[in-house]
Amino acid sequence: MVTSITSFGRSGLSDFLLQRASAVVLGLYALCVVSWLLLNPQASYEELGWYFGSLPMRLFSTLALFSLLAHAWIGMWTVGTDYIRKLMFGKYATILRLTYQMVVSLILASYIIWGLAIVWGVL
């Protein structure tokens, strides 16, 4: 029997699909940025600021940031549940895994707040 280890009701299929969708968004974002840089090799700081400061690019950057968050969380959650197990850590496995997940959550939350502040010009 398979038991749920702090999955909060998610299924493996939804995680798989979300990670693949987030990878597509990140790939498209990278392609968009690299294409613009290749098409504008002599871009000045002002042109670069205009490009990343435009509303469509800010929205796309925000989507990419949330995609990165989802992608990283699923990956790190999988690593934690695969490697922090009772077999290796005994009775402390659950405490270690939950601590690991809390630390990862705090780091990712700080990244998303910091990223949004940068994208939307708060900093």
N, C-alpha and C positions, 0 to 999 in steps of 0.2 A: 504494500500500500504506500502511496506517495503522500507525504504530509506537506502542508504549506508552511514555509518558514518565513514569517514576516512578509508575505507577499501582498497583504492588504487587498486580497480578492482579485488580483490580476491573474490573467492566464499567461502561459508561455507564448501562446500564439499572438496575443495582443502586444506583448513585449517585443516579439520578433518583428511584427509589422511596424510598430512604432519606431524601432531602431532602424529598420530599412527605410522608412519614409524620412526619418531625420537625416539619414545618410544621403538620400537623394537631395534634400534641401541644402545640406552643407556642400555637396558636390556642385549643385547649380550656383550657389553663392560664390564658391571659389572660382568657377568658370566665368561668372559675370565679372568679378573683380580682376582676374588675370586678363580676360579679354579687353577690358577697358584700359588696363595698364599697357597692354601690347599695342592697342590702337592709338594710345596717347603717350608715346615714349618720352616726350619732352614736356609733360604736364607740369605746370607750376604748382606751388603749394595752394594757391587760390583755387585753381581748377580742381585739384584733388579735394579741397574743402567743399567746393560746390557739389562735386559728384557725391561724396559721402553725406553731405548735408541736405541733399534733395529729399523730399518726402518719400518717393518710391524706394530710394536706397536706404533710408532710415527704417522704413517698414520691413524691407527685405533683411536688413541687418538684425532687426529685432526678431524676426522669424528665425533667422540663422542662429541667433543667440539662444532662443528657446529650444531649437532643434539640438544644439550642442548640449544644453542642459539635459534634455531627455535622453540623448544618446549616451552621455557620460553616466547618468544615473543608472540606466539599465546595465551598462557594461560594468560599472563598479559594484552594483548590487549582485550581479551574476558572479563576479570574482569573489565577493564576500561570502556568498552562500555556497560556492563551490569549494573554497579553501579554508574557511573558518568553520570547521565541523567538529562534532563530538569525537570523532575518531582521532583527530589530531590534538585537540585541546581539552578533551574530557568534559567535566561538568562546567567549565568556564566558557565553553564555546558560545553559548547563547549570549552571555554578557559581552564577550569580546565582539561577536558579530553585531549586536545592537550598538555597541560603542563605535565600532567601525562605521556602521551606517549613519550614525548621528554625526560623526566627524565629517564624513563625505557630504552629508546633507548641508551642514553648516558651510563647508568650503564652497559647494555649488551655489548655495544661496548668496554668499558674498560675491561670487563671480557674476551672478545674474544681476545683482544690484549694481555692482561696479560697471558692468557692461552696459546696462540701461542708462546709467548716469553718463557714460561716455557717449553713447549713440545719440541720446537726446540732448546733449550739451549742458547737463546739470553741473558737471565738474569743470 
